[in-house]
Amino acid sequence: MMPRLTARVSVGALAVYAVLLIASVVVAVPLFYLVVSSFKSEADFLDSVFLPKGDGLFGVGWERLTTEQFRELFSPPIGIGRAMLNSIFLASVTSVLGTLICASAGYALAVYRFRGRAAAEWIVIAALVIPPPLLIAPSYRWLYQLGLLDSYWGVILPAVAPVFGVYLFKQATVQSLPRSILEAARLDGANELSLFLSIGLPMLRPMVGAFLIITFLAMWNNFIGPQIVLQSASKQPLSVVIYLTQTSYYADYGLLMAGTLVSVLPVMVLFLLLQREFITGLTAGAVKGE
Amino acid sequence: MSVRRASVGLAPWCFVAPFAVLFVLFTLIPLVQSVPLSLSHTFGPSASLPVGLEKFASALDDPRFWVALRNTFLFAAGSVFIQLPVSLALALLLNRRRLVGRGVFRLLFFSPQLVGLVFAGVLASVIFQKQRGLVNMALAAFVEPWHDLVAGGRLEAWIPSPTEMLALPWLETLALPALILTALWMYAGFNMIYFLAALQNVSRDQLESAMLDGAGPIRRFWHVTLPAIQPVAVFVVLLSIIGSFQLFELPYVMLPEGVGLQDRGLTIVTYLFKSGFEAGDLGYAAAIGWMLAIILAGFAIAQRLVSREGALR
């Protein structure tokens, strides 16, 4: 009886691993293709699917791989380094400001009873359902009237007060911050700002970490905002520059793939490094949110 | 109560103020302005002329609007009926006890979600090309032995040749399937995370007693697992529909002219964007935005009704 059972279990397990491996290959192949294509010359791009054929190890022409595309990317006229700095600047400023603004508002909604609180909460919930595309056209005209077109602030300011952030931080505060701790510190004479900075934020640390990453990623990958607001090439981030590169250098695939790799790699690495922070924050919110 | 209120002073308002100011400036004001804007004819951002409901009327008369609506519906259907079952299947596989490498699989399946839509669109535009594209070359390699096998025989007409496979126009006439496949690659692993979380609510005891009662895997899934994950599943379906209806960057970057051949890949938001920023008619863009909002509100109400019915039962 026992051997038969184990045999059946392992056949089932093998099938599961087989399906998972196939799915892994399907997921990984486009990413592998992106990396390999970035290091191939135009001729090799047309000549081989993945690695160029040759006499090297595994029948691959390793010596034919080239970093020429990257050199071209980082030198004029493309000069993608500038776009990268713009992306880093926009994403960092947005994530830090957005996290502080949402954390302080969410914290206040959870901790204090004050006039207007109920209205503020109702507005936050109601605003969660506004579909962002509805605001594209009126925002553009409004930014024009405010004189914020073609400025970094025209991209940053509309992105640093997302209502779902306030909602997340309010929930996290309710669940992880005992009011009694605040009361005790208050009796010791601490003022409200120092309560938030020295007790509130540290207790909310997992959510702060997760939200920093979420907002950073969202701005790094944001296209519509910079595309309609930033007209000067010197201000445009990677998302816009890669799109423009695609339309103007359409035939040079190696260059296009290298540019895409350069745009995707930093956030992938960042995510891998901060993965635990990210997952802890999200699961903490989800489990306690039940 | 009054003592504490006195002690915290203006602090609560100070904490909420930055958010409140930015929310009013960059969400509330554009939202309110979208109403008069949708009732105007505009010439760029500076000049406008009130025209009443004309923009809404012309959208309903506009064949391109209907094409965009149809394509977006089909894409959403692809997300719900193809992508979500894949997500659920992956979650069920990863949910097995004593699975080696669960964390690695989960991370790998999730990772395409980190690739921004613009960058995924650029990658897809290369992978889905005719002749040199990875997808067509793989399909050609797949059919080649079968085609050779039946060459000259009666079955030849039924099995496509490698040449035909290399010529598949994914970015042109097959724009919708290409978009659905790209979105599948990007989001299947993301939705899998929701299903994985939901599967933790499935009772092992119930599964085991169903097994002892002789229920096979399909019946166990249907009668034990599915009811337990139903609330999350309904929520994921709604999120998936809402997300699908906002599809823009992917087709805009991936397809020729952002729409594919004969508007085969034109979506509602692409049309909104093109109307506002290429044709310069911000009023029309705002009207399309309102129609999108109304459609999404319809789905949200339907979801409410479905989950209430589920709760009553």
Contacts between the chains, C-beta under 8 A, distances in Angstrom:
chain1	res1	chain2	res2	distance
A	13	B	96	7.6
A	16	B	93	5.4
A	16	B	96	6.0
A	16	B	99	7.4
A	19	B	93	6.1
A	20	B	90	7.9
A	20	B	93	5.7
A	20	B	94	7.5
A	20	B	105	5.6
A	23	B	90	6.4
A	23	B	109	6.9
A	24	B	105	6.6
A	24	B	108	5.5
A	24	B	109	7.7
A	26	B	185	7.6
A	27	B	108	5.8
A	27	B	109	5.9
A	27	B	111	7.3
A	27	B	112	6.3
A	27	B	185	6.8
A	27	B	189	7.0
A	28	B	108	6.6
A	29	B	134	7.5
A	30	B	112	7.7
A	30	B	123	6.1
A	30	B	127	6.1
A	30	B	134	7.5
A	30	B	185	6.5
A	31	B	111	7.4
A	31	B	112	7.5
A	31	B	115	8.0
A	33	B	123	7.9
A	33	B	127	6.7
A	33	B	134	5.7
A	34	B	123	5.6
A	37	B	126	7.4
A	45	B	132	7.9
A	46	B	132	6.4
A	49	B	134	6.6
A	49	B	137	5.9
A	100	B	18	7.9
A	101	B	18	4.8
A	101	B	19	5.1
A	101	B	22	6.8
A	102	B	19	6.7
A	104	B	15	4.4
A	104	B	16	7.6
A	104	B	18	7.0
A	104	B	19	7.4
A	105	B	15	6.3
A	105	B	16	4.9
A	105	B	18	7.4
A	105	B	19	3.7
A	105	B	20	7.5
A	107	B	15	6.4
A	108	B	11	7.7
A	108	B	12	4.9
A	108	B	15	3.5
A	108	B	16	5.0
A	109	B	16	7.1
A	111	B	12	7.9
A	112	B	8	6.2
A	112	B	11	7.2
A	112	B	12	3.9
A	112	B	15	7.8
A	113	B	1	7.8
A	113	B	5	7.5
A	114	B	5	7.6
A	114	B	8	8.0
A	114	B	12	4.0
A	114	B	13	6.8
A	116	B	13	7.7
A	117	B	12	7.4
A	120	B	16	6.2
A	120	B	20	7.2
A	123	B	23	7.6
A	127	B	23	7.3
A	127	B	27	6.1
A	129	B	296	7.8
A	129	B	297	7.5
A	129	B	300	6.7
A	130	B	27	7.1
A	130	B	31	6.3
A	130	B	293	7.5
A	131	B	242	7.3
A	131	B	245	7.6
A	131	B	246	6.3
A	131	B	289	7.6
A	131	B	292	5.9
A	131	B	293	5.3
A	131	B	296	5.4
A	132	B	246	6.8
A	133	B	246	5.6
A	133	B	248	7.2
A	133	B	268	7.9
A	133	B	269	4.8
A	133	B	272	5.9
A	133	B	289	5.5
A	133	B	292	5.9
A	134	B	31	7.3
A	134	B	34	5.9
A	134	B	286	7.7
A	134	B	289	3.9
A	134	B	290	6.6
A	134	B	292	6.6
A	134	B	293	5.0
A	135	B	27	7.0
A	135	B	30	4.6
A	135	B	31	6.4
A	135	B	34	6.8
A	135	B	289	7.5
A	136	B	272	6.7
A	136	B	273	6.9
A	136	B	276	6.6
A	136	B	285	6.6
A	136	B	289	6.8
A	137	B	34	7.0
A	137	B	37	6.2
A	137	B	272	7.4
A	137	B	276	4.7
A	137	B	282	4.4
A	137	B	283	7.8
A	137	B	285	3.8
A	137	B	286	4.5
A	137	B	289	6.3
A	138	B	30	4.1
A	138	B	31	7.3
A	138	B	33	4.2
A	138	B	34	4.2
A	138	B	37	5.1
A	138	B	282	7.7
A	138	B	286	6.0
A	139	B	26	7.0
A	139	B	30	4.4
A	140	B	45	6.3
A	140	B	276	7.1
A	140	B	277	7.7
A	140	B	282	6.8
A	141	B	33	7.1
A	141	B	37	6.7
A	141	B	42	7.6
A	141	B	45	4.6
A	141	B	282	5.8
A	142	B	26	7.9
A	142	B	29	6.1
A	142	B	30	5.3
A	142	B	33	6.2
A	144	B	45	3.9
A	144	B	46	7.1
A	145	B	45	7.6
A	157	B	22	6.4
A	157	B	25	7.3
A	157	B	26	6.0
A	158	B	22	8.0
A	158	B	26	3.9
A	158	B	27	7.8
A	160	B	22	6.2
A	161	B	18	7.6
A	161	B	19	5.1
A	161	B	22	3.7
A	161	B	23	5.0
A	161	B	26	6.8
A	161	B	27	7.2
A	163	B	23	7.1
A	163	B	27	7.4
A	166	B	19	6.0
A	186	B	7	6.9
A	191	B	11	8.0
A	192	B	8	5.6
A	192	B	9	7.5
A	192	B	11	3.6
A	192	B	15	7.9
A	193	B	11	7.3
A	196	B	15	6.9
A	217	B	114	6.8
A	220	B	116	6.7
A	221	B	115	8.0
A	221	B	116	2.9
A	221	B	117	6.5
A	221	B	118	6.9
A	221	B	119	7.4
A	222	B	116	7.9
A	223	B	116	7.3
A	223	B	117	6.8
A	223	B	118	4.7
A	223	B	249	5.0
A	223	B	253	7.9
A	224	B	248	7.1
A	224	B	249	7.4
A	224	B	273	7.5
A	228	B	277	6.2
A	239	B	116	6.1
A	239	B	118	4.5
A	239	B	119	7.4
A	242	B	118	6.3
A	242	B	119	6.4
A	242	B	122	5.9
A	243	B	118	5.7
A	243	B	122	7.5
A	243	B	253	5.7
A	246	B	122	5.3
A	246	B	125	6.9
A	246	B	253	6.7
A	253	B	126	5.6
A	256	B	122	6.2
A	256	B	126	6.8
A	257	B	123	7.5
A	257	B	126	6.7
A	259	B	122	7.9
A	260	B	119	5.0
A	260	B	122	5.1
A	260	B	123	5.8
A	263	B	116	7.3
A	263	B	119	5.3
A	264	B	114	7.5
A	264	B	115	5.2
A	264	B	116	7.3
A	264	B	119	5.2
A	267	B	114	5.7
A	267	B	116	7.8
A	268	B	111	6.9
A	268	B	114	5.5
A	268	B	115	7.8
A	271	B	111	8.0
A	271	B	114	5.4
A	272	B	107	7.9
A	275	B	107	7.1
A	283	B	197	7.9
A	286	B	197	6.0
